[in-house]
Amino acid sequence: MNIVHCLRNLMLICCALASFSATAQSVRVKEIAAVQGVRSNMLTGYGLVVGLDGSGDQTTQMPYTGQSMANFLQQYGLTLPPGANPQLKNVAAVMVTAELPPFAQPGQSIDVTVSSMGNAKSLRGGTLIVTPLRAADGEIYALAQGNLMVGGAGAAAGGSKVQINHLSAGRIPGGGQVERAVPTPLHTGDTLDLGLNSNDFQTASRVTDAINKALGAGTASAIDGRVVRLNAPADPSQRVAFLARVEEVRIESSVPSAKVVINARTGSIVMNQAVTLGSVAVAHGNLSVSVSSTPVISQPAPFSGGETVVREQASIQISQDKGALIHMGPAAKLADVVKALNTLGATPQDLIAILQAIKASGALNAELEII
């Protein structure tokens, strides 16, 4: 009875794994593509943060802060005397950035990020005064204002200073108000274009076939490896429901192109499951050169009239680890590639040079990308 029960559980586990594997191999169109023209827009603006506790810009070093404050006061009928240079320790010049989401309408709120431009010590407790936010076309699409939230703290006294996190940047949740909507091509024209996240002809062909199978022949056509064109309904009110159905269409995920991504600054190496390795021999060894300097005192003979001289005696040593020629056989799986590279005992920085050499020899069946 126990054996039958165990076999039954094993069969259930196998079925569950098979079902999970089948589900994991399919993705929705919305996860690999997006409607072209329906995107967010970057907004930027220049503003002032007031109400700081003596931690603002030093106007003697940042004259534009005082000039900006003087221009702001002129809007309220206050004109500073000629040549006046007020020390505004509670004011800081900042750059305000925000992201205008697609379909945003006037009156909606968006989050804004405020970053110091000068030498302000902290923006904690400050208030951003009304700042217009412009897009790349120079038009104002939103206004920002509100109290900053700075996720940090700091204190200084007697030459000692303690700081936690970053104090020269903060965020205002809902601090931006949309003033103008960005037109989208959703309701114009007879067609809509889907832009794939990656340039792949196989994926474009599979997306086209899946949409035509789900919504009818002739609904989609692949323009190239990046764009799939849809014949949209003539009635604009039906296009939202049409795109909702398109985004839920499932396709079988194709095997991605083999790629190895190397971050030369941090030494990180990432490779996908399609990377394979041909038969190759690799010799790995480290050469180190050590130069040391030791002061040597030259003492003159008694009554010679000479002077004591201090000289440097240099010592140079060269050491080299035993190089090992390792044969790495053909590897058809990612695990085999990783195992073969680990046998070298190399550091990530060494692996960068090794992978570049293997790629140059033609044994690495993958695209090598250095970021």
Secondary structure, 3 states (H helix, E strand, C coil): CHHHHHHHHHHHHHHHHHHHHHHHCEEEHHHHEEECCCCCEEEEEEEEEECCCCCCCCCCCCHHHHHHHHHHHHCCCCCCCCCCCCCCCCCEEEEEEEEECCCCCCCCEEEEEEEECCCCCCCCCCEEEEEEEECCCCCEEEEEEEECECCCEEEEECCEEEEECCCCEEEEEEEEEECCCCCCHHHCCCEEEEEECCCCHHHHHHHHHHHHHHHCCCCEEECCCCEEEEECCCCHHHHHHHHHHHHCCEEECCCCCCEEEEECCCCEEEECCCCEECCEEEEECCEEEEEEEEEEEECCCCCCCCCCEEEEEEEEEEEECCCEEEEECCECCHHHHHHHHHCCCCCHHHHHHHHHHHHHHCCEECEEEEC
